[in-house]
Amino acid sequence: MSFAAQTKKELTMIEADDCCEKAELSALIRMNGAVQLSSQRVILDISTENAAIARRIYSLIKKRFQVHTELLVRKKMRLKKNNVYIVRVPSRVQEILSELHIVSEGFQFTPGIDKRIIRNNCCKRAYLRGAFLAGGSVNNPEGSSYHLEISSMYEEHCQALCKLANRFGLNARCIERKKGFVFYIKEGEKIIELLNIIGAHQSLLRFEDVRIMKDMRNSVNRLVNCETANLNKTIGAAVRQIDNIRLLEREIGLENLPDKLREVAEIRIQHPDMNLKEIGELLKGSVSKSGVNHRLRKIDELAEKIRNS
């Protein structure tokens, strides 16, 4: 089971207050519901490919409205994909949609999210939970990037979801895709905050554990790469310095160098693996790193003049 599917399964097991169930159901129906006319009747179908979500919708409608509800299962024809579960409400549809603030008088669908359905802070969380159950997905945290999104058919609703999420400081954004609009969050820390807001605490802990381990591995890799780069740089400099000292030894003899340059040249040849600080401690008077570097640069300049002469 994918991380997103595990998260949704956890969310379907949450017990909520009446007002929160109403907000969650409103999001589920608004995003996954379809109204159709059949034999002078209005029928409401709410579709999902997740059996646990279908059971959640079915139980919420039965509990809230005590209305006759059917649960249908259809097989996708293309490539033998997952089943589609349809919760069908054949009666009192307008009453249900009105109470959930999805339609207003005259059966006019309300754009965005009606403020009355998210009046309380707990209801705001429940609406986000319903929206995630209806059209949400989240990448496995073990992957290369973090990404959570919620698909919505209508721009007004997507923007309203962003506004609702950003009341909790989640930095959510909305973009247009081929089949509608997408609410998305890409920061790992903000995804964790959203999981906490909608009540997916077990998924949150797993996500956080994986994120911490990834961050630790990345930090260790950066440190190792930095140390390796510094070591390679030090070794490369030492090899160049020794080559230049050998050239001076052959061409003019080290004894003919100024005392300070001769001293550092001899120590560098005797201790090719030492860094500048360690070389400085062996010099008379204990010379600083910058002082050692200055002397070695002088040796490099002398060697370069000999090569160019």
N, C-alpha and C positions, 0 to 999 in steps of 0.2 A: 504494500500500500504506500502511495506517495505521501510526502510530508503534507501537502495540501489536503489530501483525502483524510489523513489522520487528524489534521486540525479541524476539518469540518465535522468529522465524526464526534470529536470532543465537544464541539459547540452544540451539536444536536442533543446532548445529554444535560444541558444546563437547565436548571429550574429557575423560572423568573416570576416576578409579580405580574398581575393582570395588565398593568399599563405597559410594561416592558414586552410582554407577549404580543400585545396589540401593535406596538411599534415594529417589532421583529416581523410579524406577519404582514404588516403593511409593506415593508421593504421586499419581502419574498414575493408577494402578489404583484406589486408594481413592476418588478423586474422580470419575473418569470410567468406572469399571468397573461391570459388571452381571453377576450370576451367574444362569444359568437351567438348568433341568433339561430334557433332551431325550433321549428313548429310553434312559432309565436312565443317561444321562451327565450330567456337570456341565460346562457350557460357560461360558467367560468371554469377554465382549465389552467392549472398551474403545473408546469412541466419541469422536470429535473432528471439528470442521469444518475443521481445519487439516491440510493434506496433509503438511507438514514434521513436525508433531508425530506424525502417524500413522506416518510412516517411522521416527521416533525410537523410538516404543513398539515397533514391529515388530522393529527391530534390537536393542534392549535385551533383549527377551524371547528372541530367537533366540540372542544372544550368551551370555546368563546361564543359560538353561535348556536350550538345544539341543532345543526342542520344536517340533513341527509347528504352524505358525501361518498363519492365512489373513488376507488383507486384502480387505475388502469395501467397495464404494462404493455409497451409496444417494443418490438425489436427493430433496431435501425437496419435498413436494407443495405446501406453502403458499407462495403468491406467488413460486414458482420461486426459492427461496433457495439458499444454498450446498449443495454436496455434504456428506454425512455419511460420514466414513471410519470403518470398524469393524475393529479388530484382533481377530480371533477366535482364542481358544485352546481347542481342543476336548478336550484331555486334560491330565492331571496338574495340574488346576486347584487342588485342595486343597493339593498339595505347593508350588505356586508361592505361593499366598496365605499359607501357613504360613511359608515362608522369608522373605517380605516383611513378616511380622508384622502382617498384616491380619486373619487369623483365628487362633484358638487351637484347642486340642483340642476335638473334637466339632463342628468347623466353626462355632464361635461367633465372630462378628465383634467385634474389639476396638475400644472407643470411643477417640476422641482419636488420639494418635500414640504408638505403642509406643516406649519409651525405647531399646530395643535397636537400632532402625533409625536413630537419630540419636545414636549413642554418641560419635562424633567430631565435632569442630567442622566439618570439611569436609562431613560427612554432613548436618549441620544446614543448611548452605548449599544442598546438593543437594536436600534435601527441599523447601525453600522454592522452589527453581527448578522442581521438578516440580509443586508446587502452583500456581505462576504459569502454567506451561504448560497445566495442566489447566483452571483456571478463572479466570485472571487477565486484567485489562485495565488500561491506563494511558492517561490523556488525553494528547493532543498537547500538549507544553509551550507551544506557541504560542497555545493557547486562553486563556480568561479565568481559569481556575483550574487547580490541580494536584490530581490525584486518581488513586490507584492502588487497585485492589480485587481480591480473590480470593473468588469465590463458592463456598460449600460447602453441601451439603444438611443437614448435621447441626451442631447448636450445639456439641457436645463437640469436634468437629474444628475448627470455626472458632475456638473459645476456645484450643485447643491450638496452632493456627497463630499466634495473637496472642502467646501465651506464648513460643513459639519465636522469633518475630521480635523480641520485646521483650528477649530475651537479648542482642540486638545494639543495644539502645537505640533502636528505631525508633518508639516511641509508637503502635503499631498498636492498633486497636480493632475490636470485633465488634458488628454490629447485625443485627436480624432484618429480613428482607424477605419479600415474598409467597411467593417460591419457595425459601426457605431462609434462610441466614445469609451475611453478607458481612464479610470482613476488609478493613479499609480504612486508608489513610494519606493525609493531605491536605497535609502539609508538603513543599514542594519539596525541601528539603535531605534529609529522611528518605527520600523516594522515590529520590533519587540514591544514598543509602547502600544501599538495598535492591537497586537495579540493580547496584551494585558487589558486593554479597554474593552474588547469584545468578549473577554472571559476565557480565552484559550491558554490557560496557565501551564498545562503540561507541555504543550507545543512551545510555549514561550521559554520554558526551562531547557528544553532540548535545543532550541534555536540559540539560546544564550551560551550553552555549553559548547556547541560547535563553533560559534563565533569567537569565543575566548580562545579555544584551541587553535583556530586558524590565525588569529591575531598573534598568538605566541609563536607559532611556526614562522609566520611572516617576519616577526621581529628577530627571531633567531637567524633566519636566512639573511636578513639585511645586515645583521652584525657580522655573520660569517663572511658574507660578500665584501663588507667593508674591511674586515681584518685581512682577507685574502688580497684585496686590492692594495692595501697599505704594505703588506708583506712583499708582494710582487714589485711594488714601487721601490721599497727599501733594497731588495735584492738587485734589482736592475741598476739602481744608483751605485751600489757597492761594486758590482762587476765593472761598470764604467770607470769608477774611480781607480780600481786596481789596474785596469788596462792602461789608464793614463799614467799612473805611477810607474808601471813597468816600462812604458815608453820613455819617460824621463830618466829612468835608471839606465836604460841602454844608451840614450843619446848624450846625456850630460852628467849622469851620475847623481845619486841622491845627496852625496856629500857636498855637492856644489849648490844645493838649494839653500835658501834662508833657513835658519835654525827652526823657526816655527813650522815651516812647510815640511822640512825634513822629518821633524818629530811626528807630525800627524801622518805623513806618508808611511813611515816605518810601522806605526801602530796599526794603520789600516791594512797593510799587507800581512802583519802578524795575526790580526783578528778580523778576517773578512766578514764574519757573521754579526759583528757588533753594530748597534745603532749609534747615532751621533752622540746621544747622552752618555752612553757607556765609554765611547772613545774619549770624550771630554774629561771624564773622571780619571783617565789614565795619563792625561797630559799634565805637564808641570803647571801647578797653580790651579788645576781643575777648571778647564775652560767650558763655557756654556755651549749649548747646542748650536746657537747662532754663530758663535765664534768658530766652532769646528767646521760648520758649513761654509763659513767665509774662507777658511784656509783651503778646504777641498775645492772650492770654486776657483781659487787662485791656481791650484794645481791643474784643474781642467783647462783654464785659460792658457797656461804655459804649454800644455800638451797640444792644444789646438794650434798654437802658433808654430810649433815644431812641424805638425802635419802639413800646415799651409806654406811652410818655407821651402 
